Each structure stands twice: as structure tokens, then as C-alpha cells.
Amino acid sequence: MGERAKLGDLSVAGAFFRRHAASLALGVATLTLCNLLQMTFPRLVGWAIDLLGGEGPLLSELRRPVLWILGLALSVAILRYIWRRNIYGFSRRMERDLRESLYSRFVALSLRWHQGHPSGDLMALATNDIDAVRQAVGYGFVSLVDALVLGLAAIAFMLSISPGLCLLAFIPLPLITVMAIIFNRRMFRRVLRAQNVFGELTERVRERLSGFRVIRAMGLEPLAMREISSKSMEFVGANVRMAVLTGLFFPLLYLFTNASLALTIYFGGSQVIAGTLSAGGFVAFVTYLTLITWPLMALGLTMGRLQQGMASLRRLGGVLSVEEPSGHPEELAFDPPEGGDFRVDLRDLGFTYPGANAPALSSLTLSLCPGKMTAMTGPTGSGKSTLAQLLMALHEPQEGAILIDGRDSKEYPLAKLRSLFGYVPQDGHIFSGTLFQNVAFGKPEASEEEVLDACLLAQLPMDLDVFPQGLSTVVGERGMTLSGGQRQRVALARALLMDPPYLILDDTLSAVDANVEDRILNSICRLREGRGTLVISHRLTSLARAERILVLERGRLTQEGSYESLSEEPGYFRRIREIATLKVEKDRLSKGSQGAEGVETEP
């Protein structure tokens, strides 16, 4: 990050300015006119004072400046309403558009990008940074127009009253400009640092809150508090450094403006005593001087906001301007496969994660049979989940190709490609909200009956002890009120409700006991007869139902065949089957010995 905002950062907001240009122009025009009308008030007050200083002023003569003041006050009130609605309204609409654009960008960016950007920092962008831009745009426009219009008009009126007194009053004011330039340069660096630390603090708090059960179970509350406190103090320090700079700026600003007022009172008072300046003119002059002081003060206040806005705009621009060529077309140029009986072929597929020493997949060639259940197993880290994510285009192949009905997956638009698959990972995400909202997330128009059927297929009965309000039960953030197996079944029910052409279950039932798993797989086999399903699992009960089993080791296909053939063939599959058989036998013998001792008998 550089020290100063670049012009390229402004291009991020350019589209929003163009979209609401008419509203913004009306706001600026009415604000300008409002300011010009306000500049006539001191002359009207001076006129009234001069009338009072005359001999025997008639009430009818005083009525004229009074009526003028009332008329102008009404006009200013109307204009003020219009410009506030348009300028501040513009900043609110820009805030809305920025949020929508940022969220759309978050959704569109790749999994690889998100893995390198903590969600706490993204939350800070969507809250603190966007709010800083809104304030800079809203208050910034007002202060800049005030400074230009009020300042120039006030100078013109002051020159018309007394050119010499005007020059004397302006002796200290150039120092404000010099001070503002120094303040501007230093403030940007400090604001940018504070915004970055805020993102880090937000991420740290989010992590500790999401993992509070682990922290509490291990008695690590003091350590977590120290970490949060340390980052909080860093954030406080960054804000204190901003406050110190602001604290120096405004006292000096008051000093210079009041020095100007002192010079005006001394020399202007001398001219009134000498009779070269009327009392009304002197009052008008002092009033104009105070009117200049306000935009200078407001500009000083706004400079801090402008620097925060520019720093935030740079951070937002870093996300909104990210270019990630997907390699996929925008529209489909051919008829996609119908149903779930299409063929999926992987040809010399290779993929390596950034910073990894070895590829996750290497020269992988295999086929997923259409309309059938295929199972995949292998040691942890063998590339099974990576393969599933490549099928969903969450990552793109670095080598080789994925063919769907003979066509490269890159010929499909991303949305269409992903609509062909339903992916249920081991840690399927549960959203804050009700059970109904979670299951119907991918199909919001689903009826309560459809959602209930999907839950029953996933063996998620509406047990009143677990779901006291049925489908309306709130499951808490990330499903914190549910067990691990229940969370997996909610995620599975969500995919079954969407009924995708090809279903991928990536260790989806790892937290479900064997009996429930057996019933779920029976339901899935009946429901998806004639459509493709890929089951990734370490459990033999999940693998046994597949017509074909694939074994991955170190990113390569080492075995494939039926359950029976692989059980006879030396290799990874036979080893895990033998281990599972020994475990079952050990459990049986253990239960038998416990029964002999009278502790527990096997039914």
C-alpha cells in the first residue's frame, strides 16, 4: 500500500457517481444557491443596524429588512431540505450499491482467493470501510461546496465593505492551508493502518467466538482474552495516533481563526470610531468572517473523513477490481445433458495447491459411470475432496481436463456447470436461522411438505426433544444446537431437496452411526435410481452399495473394481477391509467376555 491514495482508487466510485449524477447535480446546485442566499443575511442585519443607528427610524423602514430576512429564511429551509435529501441521499444510495457490489464480488471470487483473505477482514470491508466511504462522500461534498461558495462569496462581500480590513483579516489564514496539507499527508497513512488493524481484530474475534466451545473445553479463556486484548490495544494505539494528529490540528485551527478575528475587531473597531466604517458594515464584516471560519473548520473536520474514505476506498478497490478470468463462457453454446445419466471423464488431471510441496492430484484418469453409484476411498490427503471441488469448479484444473458427456467442463458457464452437481462436504455449513430455512436454502419456494420429506429421507425425524418447534426450530449459528451427525443430515437434506442431476457426497455421513447411515443410503439408492452419485468415504458400509469403487493414493488412481474384486486384490482396499473385520471381531469377543463375567451380555 502506498502512502497516498491513487487516482485509480476513485474509479471504484466512478460508476456510482455516473449512475446518480442527476440527483447529485441537483443537490450541489441547491446547496450552492442555499449558501449564496445565506450570504445576504449579514448585509440585511447590517442594514437593520444602520437604520437603528439613524435618527428616529420608522417601523415601516425596519419592516423591510425583517420581511427580507423571513423570506430568505423560508427559501433557505426549502433549499436545505432539497440538498440534504439529494447529497446525503446520494451517499446512502452509494453505500447500498457498494454493499451489493461487494457482496456480489465475494460470491463470484474463487475459493482460492477466499482462502487467502480472512472472513474477519471481509466483514470489516462490508461494515467499517463502506461506512467511512459514505461519510466521506456525504459530508465531503457539503464541506467542499461550503468552503468554495461561502468562502469566495464572503471574501467578495468583505472586499466590498473594506478592502484594507479584508487583507488584514486574512494574514493568518494561509497558515491553515499549509497546516491542512501536512495534516492530509500524515492522516492517510494513519487511517489506512487503523483500517487494516480493525480487519485483523474483527477476524480474531470471529475466530474466537466460533471456537468458543474448544476454548472453554481446554480452559484457554485467559489465553484467548490476552490475544484479543493485545490486538485491541494495537487498534486503540492506531486510533490514538489519529486522535493525536487531529488533536493538534483543531487547536491550531482555532488559534489562527481567532487571531484573524482579533485583528478584525482591533482595526475594524478603529475604523468605526474614526467614522470610516459604519457600525452595520462592521457587524456584517465580522459575520462574514465567522462564515468563512465555519467552512474552514468543516473542511478540517472533513479532511479526516476524506482520508478515512480514501483509505477505505483503496481497500474496497482491492476487492472490487480483482480480475479472475474463469475460463468459462457467459452463455451455453450447446444443449446440456438431461437428467443424471451423463458421463464424467477425467483425463490426465493435475492440481497443486499454492505453496504445497507435492501435487494433490497427478495425471489422474478415470471415469464416473452414468446413472450409477460410484464410491471413492483412499488415505487422508489422497486428493478425494480436491477432485470433488474440481468437479464443482471451486478450483480449476491446472493440467488435463474434465469432460462432461464428452465436452470440456470449461465450455460450460459456471452457473450451468455447478447446477449439474450437488455437493455435500463433510462439514456442510449450517446457517443461522430455522431448520426450514436451512433445508430450503437452495430451493426457497419449496413447500413445508417437500422440506419435511427431504428431512425424513436424510433420517432427520422431527423429534420434539431436538426440534421443539418442528421445522421452525432455530438451530443457532453454524448449527450450534445440533450434534455433528444432525448437522451433516441437515446439509444432506438440503441437497436431496434440490435433487441435483449428479450428487457428490464427500464423507457426508462420517458423524452418523452405522444404523442411521444404512437407512440413509437405502433411501438415496431408491431416490436416485438411474442417476449418477459419487460417494467419498472411508466406511465399508458406504462403499459396499457402489457398483464401482475407486481407490486414490497420493493423487493417483491405484485401484478400481467392485467391492468383491477389490476385497481379493492386494492393496489399500483389502487392508482397510481386514482392519475393519478385525475390529468387529474384537468388539464381538469383548462383548462376549463381559457377558461371561456378568457385566454385560450380548443380546
C-alpha positions in Angstrom: 0.0 0.0 0.0 1.3 3.4 -0.9 1.2 6.4 1.3 -1.3 8.4 -0.7 -4.5 7.5 -2.5 -4.1 6.9 -6.2 -6.5 8.2 -8.8 -7.2 4.6 -9.7 -9.0 4.3 -6.3 -11.5 6.9 -7.5 -12.5 4.7 -10.4 -14.1 2.3 -8.0 -16.7 5.0 -7.1 -16.9 6.4 -10.6 -19.8 4.1 -11.7 -21.9 5.2 -8.7 -21.3 8.9 -9.4 -22.4 8.4 -13.0 -25.4 6.4 -12.1 -26.8 9.1 -9.8 -25.3 12.1 -11.5 -28.6 14.0 -11.9 -29.5 13.7 -8.2 -26.1 14.7 -7.1 -26.0 17.7 -9.5 -29.4 18.9 -8.1 -28.1 18.6 -4.6 -24.9 20.6 -5.4 -26.9 23.2 -7.2 -29.4 23.7 -4.4 -26.6 23.7 -1.8 -24.7 26.4 -3.8 -27.9 28.5 -4.0 -28.6 28.0 -0.3 -25.1 29.2 0.6 -25.4 32.2 -1.6 -28.7 33.2 0.0 -27.2 32.8 3.4 -24.5 35.3 2.5 -27.1 38.0 2.2 -28.2 37.7 5.9 -25.2 39.7 7.3 -25.9 42.6 4.8 -29.6 42.6 5.9 -28.6 42.6 9.6 -26.1 45.4 8.9 -28.9 47.3 7.1 -31.2 47.0 10.1 -28.4 48.1 12.5 -27.7 51.2 10.4 -31.4 52.0 10.4 -31.5 51.7 14.2 -28.4 54.0 14.4 -30.2 56.7 12.4 -32.4 59.4 13.9 -35.9 58.2 14.6 -36.2 55.1 12.4 -39.7 54.4 11.3 -41.2 51.0 12.0 -42.1 50.7 8.3 -38.4 51.1 7.4 -37.4 48.3 9.8 -40.2 46.1 8.4 -38.5 45.8 5.0 -35.2 44.1 6.2 -37.3 41.9 8.6 -39.5 40.7 5.8 -36.5 40.1 3.6 -34.9 38.0 6.4 -38.1 35.9 6.9 -38.4 35.3 3.2 -34.8 34.3 2.8 -35.1 32.0 5.9 -38.0 30.2 4.3 -36.2 29.8 1.0 -33.0 28.5 2.7 -35.1 26.0 4.7 -36.6 24.6 1.4 -33.3 24.5 -0.4 -31.6 22.9 2.6 -34.2 20.1 2.6 -33.6 19.5 -1.1 -29.8 19.4 -1.0 -29.8 17.2 2.1 -32.1 14.8 0.5 -30.1 14.6 -2.7 -26.5 14.8 -1.3 -26.9 12.7 1.8 -29.4 10.5 -0.1 -26.7 10.0 -2.7 -24.2 8.9 -0.1 -26.8 6.4 1.3 -27.5 5.1 -2.2 -23.8 4.7 -2.8 -23.5 2.8 0.4 -26.2 0.5 -0.7 -24.7 0.0 -4.1 -21.3 -0.6 -2.7 -22.6 -3.3 -0.3 -24.4 -5.0 -3.2 -21.4 -4.9 -5.4 -19.1 -6.1 -2.7 -21.3 -9.0 -1.8 -21.7 -10.0 -5.4 -17.9 -9.9 -5.7 -17.5 -12.0 -2.6 -19.8 -14.6 -4.1 -18.1 -14.5 -7.5 -14.5 -14.8 -6.3 -12.8 -18.2 -6.3 -12.3 -20.4 -3.4 -8.6 -19.9 -3.7 -9.0 -16.1 -3.3 -11.1 -16.6 -0.2 -8.6 -19.0 1.3 -6.1 -16.1 1.3 -8.4 -13.5 2.8 -9.8 -14.0 6.3 -13.5 -13.5 6.7 -13.0 -11.0 9.5 -11.3 -8.6 7.1 -14.1 -9.1 4.6 -16.6 -8.2 7.4 -14.6 -5.1 8.2 -14.8 -4.1 4.5 -18.6 -4.6 4.4 -19.1 -2.5 7.6 -16.4 -0.1 8.7 -14.9 0.7 5.3 -18.2 1.2 3.4 -19.4 3.5 6.3 -16.2 5.5 6.0 -16.8 6.0 2.3 -20.4 7.1 2.9 -19.4 9.7 5.4 -16.6 11.0 3.2 -18.9 11.3 0.2 -21.8 12.9 2.1 -20.0 15.3 4.4 -17.2 15.7 1.9 -19.4 17.2 -0.8 -21.1 19.5 1.7 -17.9 20.8 3.2 -16.2 21.3 -0.2 -19.1 23.3 -1.6 -19.4 25.3 1.6 -15.7 26.1 1.6 -15.8 27.2 -2.1 -19.1 29.1 -2.1 -19.2 30.5 1.4 -15.5 31.3 1.2 -15.5 33.1 -2.1 -18.8 34.9 -1.6 -17.7 36.0 1.9 -14.4 37.3 0.6 -16.3 39.3 -2.2 -18.7 40.8 0.4 -15.8 41.6 2.8 -13.8 43.3 0.0 -16.9 45.4 -0.9 -17.2 46.5 2.7 -13.5 47.3 3.4 -10.6 46.0 1.2 -7.9 47.0 3.7 -9.6 45.3 6.6 -10.1 42.2 4.5 -6.4 42.0 3.8 -5.5 42.4 7.5 -8.0 39.7 8.5 -6.6 37.2 6.0 -3.0 37.4 7.2 -3.3 34.2 9.5 -5.5 32.2 7.1 -2.8 30.9 4.6 -1.2 29.1 7.6 -4.4 27.0 7.8 -3.8 25.8 4.2 -0.2 24.8 4.9 -1.3 23.0 8.1 -4.0 21.2 6.2 -1.5 19.9 3.6 0.7 18.5 6.3 -2.3 17.0 8.1 -3.6 15.4 4.9 -0.3 13.6 4.2 0.1 12.2 7.6 -3.5 11.3 8.3 -3.9 9.0 5.3 -1.1 6.7 6.5 -2.5 6.5 10.0 -6.1 5.9 8.8 -5.0 3.1 6.5 -3.1 1.4 9.3 -6.2 1.7 11.6 -8.5 0.2 9.0 -6.1 -2.7 8.4 -5.8 -3.4 12.2 -9.6 -3.2 12.5 -9.9 -6.0 9.9 -7.4 -8.1 11.8 -9.2 -7.5 15.1 -12.6 -8.5 13.6 -11.1 -11.7 12.2 -9.6 -12.6 15.5 -12.8 -12.0 17.4 -14.8 -14.0 14.9 -12.4 -17.0 15.2 -12.5 -17.0 19.0 -16.3 -16.8 19.0 -16.7 -19.6 16.5 -14.3 -21.8 18.5 -15.5 -20.9 22.0 -16.5 -24.5 22.8 -13.0 -25.7 22.2 -11.5 -22.7 24.1 -13.8 -23.4 27.1 -13.3 -27.2 27.0 -9.5 -26.7 27.1 -9.6 -23.9 29.7 -7.9 -21.5 27.3 -10.1 -18.5 28.1 -7.2 -16.4 29.6 -5.1 -17.1 26.6 -7.9 -16.1 24.2 -8.5 -12.9 26.2 -4.8 -12.0 26.1 -4.8 -12.4 22.3 -7.9 -10.3 21.8 -6.6 -7.7 24.3 -3.3 -7.5 22.5 -4.9 -6.8 19.1 -7.5 -4.4 20.7 -4.6 -2.4 22.2 -3.0 -2.3 18.8 -6.2 -0.9 17.3 -6.5 1.6 20.2 -2.9 2.7 19.5 -3.6 3.2 15.8 -6.7 5.3 16.7 -4.8 7.2 19.4 -2.2 8.2 16.8 -5.0 9.5 14.6 -6.5 11.4 17.5 -3.2 13.0 18.4 -2.9 14.3 14.9 -6.5 15.6 14.9 -6.0 17.0 18.4 -3.1 19.1 17.2 -4.9 20.3 14.0 -8.0 21.7 15.6 -6.5 23.8 18.4 -4.1 25.4 15.8 -7.1 26.0 13.5 -8.9 27.8 16.4 -5.8 29.8 17.1 -5.4 31.1 13.6 -9.1 31.8 13.0 -9.4 33.7 16.4 -6.2 35.6 15.6 -7.9 36.8 12.4 -11.0 37.8 14.5 -8.8 39.7 16.9 -7.2 41.7 14.1 -10.6 42.5 12.6 -12.0 43.7 15.9 -9.0 45.9 16.6 -8.6 47.5 13.2 -12.2 47.4 12.3 -13.2 49.0 15.6 -10.7 51.7 14.9 -12.4 52.5 11.6 -15.8 52.6 13.2 -14.5 55.0 15.8 -12.9 57.1 13.1 -16.2 57.1 11.2 -14.7 55.5 8.0 -16.8 52.3 8.6 -20.4 52.2 9.7 -21.4 50.0 12.7 -23.7 47.9 10.4 -20.9 47.4 8.0 -18.6 46.3 10.8 -21.1 43.8 12.1 -21.6 42.4 8.6 -17.9 42.1 8.1 -17.4 40.2 11.4 -20.3 37.9 10.5 -18.8 37.2 7.1 -15.5 36.4 8.8 -17.2 33.9 11.1 -19.0 32.4 8.0 -15.5 31.8 6.5 -14.4 30.2 9.7 -17.1 27.6 9.6 -16.2 26.1 6.2 -12.6 26.1 7.1 -13.4 24.3 10.3 -15.8 21.9 8.4 -13.1 21.3 5.8 -10.7 20.4 8.6 -13.2 18.0 10.1 -13.9 16.6 6.7 -10.3 16.1 5.8 -10.1 13.4 8.4 -13.2 11.8 7.0 -11.9 12.2 3.4 -8.7 10.4 4.4 -10.6 7.6 6.0 -12.8 7.4 2.9 -9.9 7.3 0.6 -8.1 4.6 2.6 -11.3 2.6 2.8 -11.9 3.1 -1.0 -8.5 1.7 -1.6 -9.2 -1.4 0.4 -12.6 -1.8 -1.3 -11.0 -1.3 -4.7 -8.6 -4.1 -3.9 -11.6 -6.5 -3.9 -13.9 -4.9 -6.4 -11.1 -4.6 -9.1 -9.9 -8.2 -8.7 -9.8 -9.8 -12.1 -10.1 -13.6 -12.0 -10.7 -15.0 -15.5 -12.8 -18.0 -15.0 -12.1 -19.6 -18.4 -15.8 -20.3 -18.8 -18.2 -18.7 -21.3 -21.1 -16.5 -20.3 -23.7 -18.4 -22.2 -24.1 -22.1 -23.2 -23.4 -22.8 -26.8 -24.9 -26.3 -26.9 -27.6 -28.4 -25.4 -26.6 -29.6 -21.9 -27.1 -33.2 -20.7 -30.6 -34.0 -19.4 -31.1 -36.0 -16.2 -28.3 -37.5 -14.2 -27.1 -40.2 -16.5 -24.3 -38.2 -18.1 -20.8 -39.5 -18.2 -17.9 -37.7 -16.3 -14.4 -38.4 -17.5 -11.1 -37.1 -16.0 -8.2 -37.0 -18.4 -4.6 -36.6 -17.1 -6.0 -34.3 -14.3 -3.4 -32.4 -12.3 -3.7 -29.9 -9.5 -1.3 -28.4 -6.9 -2.3 -26.1 -4.0 -0.3 -22.9 -3.7 2.7 -23.4 -1.5 2.3 -27.2 -1.5 5.4 -29.4 -1.9 3.5 -32.2 -3.8 0.5 -32.2 -6.2 -2.9 -33.0 -4.7 -3.8 -34.8 -8.0 -1.3 -36.0 -10.6 -2.1 -37.4 -14.1 -5.4 -38.7 -12.8 -7.5 -40.5 -15.4 -10.8 -42.1 -14.5 -14.5 -42.3 -15.5 -17.6 -41.9 -13.4 -20.3 -44.2 -14.8 -23.5 -42.6 -15.8 -26.7 -43.4 -13.9 -24.9 -45.4 -11.2 -23.4 -45.0 -7.8 -19.6 -44.8 -7.7 -17.6 -44.9 -4.5 -14.2 -43.4 -3.8 -11.9 -44.1 -1.0 -8.2 -43.6 -0.1 -6.0 -42.4 2.7 -6.4 -38.9 4.1 -4.8 -36.3 1.8 -5.0 -38.5 -1.3 -7.0 -35.9 -3.2 -10.6 -37.1 -2.9 -12.0 -33.8 -1.8 -9.9 -31.9 -4.2 -11.4 -34.0 -7.0 -14.9 -33.2 -5.8 -14.1 -29.5 -5.7 -12.7 -29.6 -9.2 -15.9 -31.2 -10.5 -17.8 -28.2 -8.9 -15.3 -25.8 -10.4 -14.4 -24.5 -7.0 -10.9 -24.9 -8.3 -9.8 -25.1 -11.9 -7.6 -27.9 -13.3 -4.1 -26.9 -13.8 -3.4 -29.9 -16.1 -5.7 -32.1 -18.1 -9.4 -31.8 -18.4 -12.8 -32.8 -17.0 -15.2 -34.0 -19.7 -19.0 -34.0 -19.2 -20.7 -36.0 -21.9 -17.6 -35.6 -24.0 -17.3 -31.8 -23.7 -14.7 -30.0 -21.7 -16.2 -28.6 -18.4 -14.7 -25.2 -19.4 -17.2 -25.0 -22.3 -20.0 -24.7 -19.7 -20.9 -21.4 -18.0 -20.0 -21.7 -14.3 -23.6 -21.5 -13.1 -24.8 -24.2 -15.5 -21.8 -26.4 -14.7 -22.5 -26.2 -11.0 -26.2 -26.8 -11.5 -25.3 -30.3 -12.8 -23.9 -31.3 -9.5 -25.0 -31.3 -5.8 -22.0 -31.3 -3.4 -22.4 -32.2 0.3 -19.0 -31.9 2.1 -18.2 -33.4 5.4 -18.6 -30.1 7.2 -21.8 -28.9 5.4 -22.4 -25.3 6.6 -25.4 -24.6 8.7 -26.8 -21.1 8.6 -28.2 -19.1 11.5 -32.0 -19.4 11.3 -34.6 -22.1 11.4 -34.4 -25.7 10.3 -36.8 -24.9 7.4 -34.6 -22.1 6.2 -31.5 -24.3 6.2 -33.0 -27.2 4.3 -34.9 -24.9 1.8 -31.8 -22.7 1.3 -31.2 -23.9 -2.3 -35.0 -24.1 -3.1 -36.7 -21.3 -1.2 -40.0 -21.9 -3.0 -40.2 -25.4 -1.5 -43.3 -26.3 0.5 -43.2 -27.4 4.1 -44.2 -30.9 2.9 -41.3 -31.1 0.5 -38.9 -29.9 3.2 -40.2 -32.5 5.6 -39.9 -35.3 3.1 -36.2 -34.3 2.5 -35.6 -34.4 6.2 -37.1 -37.8 6.5 -35.0 -39.1 3.6 -31.9 -37.8 5.4 -33.2 -39.7 8.6 -33.7 -36.4 10.4 -37.0 -37.1 12.3 -38.9 -34.2 13.9 -38.0 -35.3 17.4 -39.6 -32.8 19.8 -36.7 -33.1 22.2 -34.3 -31.8 19.5 -36.7 -29.7 17.4 -39.4 -28.4 19.8 -40.9 -26.2 17.1 -40.5 -28.7 14.3 -39.2 -27.0 11.1 -39.5 -23.6 12.8 -36.9 -24.5 15.3 -33.9 -22.1 15.4 -30.7 -24.1 15.1 -28.3 -21.3 16.1 -25.2 -20.0 14.5 -23.4 -22.8 12.5 -26.0 -25.2 13.9 -24.5 -25.0 17.4 -27.7 -26.6 19.0 -27.2 -29.7 16.8 -24.9 -32.6 17.1 -22.3 -33.3 14.4 -24.4 -36.1 12.8 -27.5 -33.8 12.8 -25.6 -31.0 11.1 -24.5 -33.5 8.4 -28.0 -34.7 7.9 -29.4 -31.2 7.6 -26.8 -30.5 4.9 -27.8 -33.7 3.1 -31.5 -32.9 3.3 -30.7 -29.6 1.7 -29.0 -31.3 -1.3 -31.8 -34.0 -1.6 -34.4 -31.3 -1.7 -32.6 -29.7 -4.6 -32.4 -33.1 -6.3 -29.4 -32.4 -8.5 -28.6 -34.4 -11.6 -25.4 -35.7 -10.1 -24.9 -36.0 -6.3 -21.5 -35.9 -4.7 -21.3 -37.0 -1.0 -17.9 -36.1 0.4 -17.6 -38.1 3.7 -21.1 -36.7 4.4 -22.1 -39.4 6.9 -18.9 -39.6 8.9 -20.5 -38.4 12.1 -23.6 -40.6 11.7 -23.8 -44.0 13.3 -23.8 -47.2 11.2 -27.5 -48.0 11.5 -28.6 -44.5 10.6 -26.1 -44.4 7.7 -27.5 -47.7 6.4 -31.1 -46.3 6.3 -29.9 -43.1 4.6 -28.0 -44.9 1.9 -31.0 -47.2 1.3 -33.2 -44.0 0.8 -30.6 -42.4 -1.5 -30.3 -45.6 -3.7 -34.1 -45.7 -4.1 -34.4 -41.9 -4.8 -31.5 -41.7 -7.2 -32.0 -44.8 -9.2 -30.8 -44.2 -12.8 -28.9 -41.0 -11.8 -25.2 -40.6 -11.0 -24.0 -40.5 -7.4 -20.4 -40.3 -6.1 -19.9 -41.4 -2.5 -16.5 -40.4 -1.0 -16.0 -42.3 2.3 -13.7 -44.4 4.4 -16.6 -46.6 5.7 -17.1 -50.0 4.2 -20.9 -49.7 4.7 -20.9 -46.7 2.4 -18.6 -48.3 -0.2 -20.5 -51.7 -0.3 -23.5 -50.3 -2.1 -21.5 -48.8 -5.0 -21.4 -50.7 -8.3 -17.8 -49.5 -8.7 -15.1 -48.4 -6.2 -12.2 -46.1 -7.0 -9.1 -46.0 -4.7 -6.9 -42.8 -4.7 -3.5 -42.7 -3.2 -1.2 -39.7 -3.3 -3.3 -38.1 -6.0 -3.3 -41.2 -8.3 -5.8 -43.9 -9.1 -4.3 -47.1 -7.7 -7.3 -49.5 -7.7 -10.8 -49.8 -9.2 -13.4 -52.5 -9.3 -16.3 -54.0 -7.4 -16.4 -54.5 -3.7 -15.9 -58.2 -4.1 -13.0 -58.0 -6.6 -11.1 -55.3 -4.5 -11.5 -57.5 -1.4 -9.5 -60.2 -3.1 -6.9 -57.9 -4.7 -3.8 -56.8 -2.7 -3.8 -53.1 -1.9 -5.3 -50.4 0.2 -8.9 -51.6 0.0 -8.2 -55.1 1.2 -6.1 -53.7 4.1 -8.9 -51.4 5.4 -11.4 -54.3 5.0 -9.2 -56.6 7.0 -8.7 -53.9 9.7 -12.5 -53.4 9.9 -13.1 -57.2 10.1 -10.6 -57.5 13.0 -12.2 -54.6 14.8 -15.6 -56.2 14.5 -14.3 -59.5 15.8 -12.5 -57.7 18.6 -15.7 -55.9 19.6 -17.7 -59.2 19.5 -15.2 -61.0 21.7 -15.0 -58.1 24.1 -18.8 -58.1 24.5 -18.8 -61.9 24.9 -16.2 -61.7 27.7 -18.1 -59.0 29.5 -21.2 -61.1 29.4 -19.4 -64.1 30.8 -18.4 -62.0 33.8 -21.9 -60.9 34.3 -21.2 -57.3 33.4 -22.9 -57.1 30.1 -24.4 -59.8 27.9 -24.9 -59.5 24.1 -28.5 -59.8 23.0 
